[in-house]
Amino acid sequence: MAGISPRKKISKHQRNTRHSTWERLQLKKLSNKYSTAKCQNCGKTKLSHRVCPHF
């Protein structure tokens, strides 16, 4: 069973950078399509008339 294994460990910085870039691009796509508002409790961007997922 050889072949399916990671070649080297991905550092936390690389992982977090990739995730934050993905999250930023997804929010940018959503803001172009739907209206967004800032959450009054946590300050993060959320869809209008929706419950904040971080609450």
Secondary structure, 3 states (H helix, E strand, C coil): CCCCCCCCCCCHHHHHHHHHHHHHHHHHHHHHHCCEEECCCCCCEEECCCCCCCC
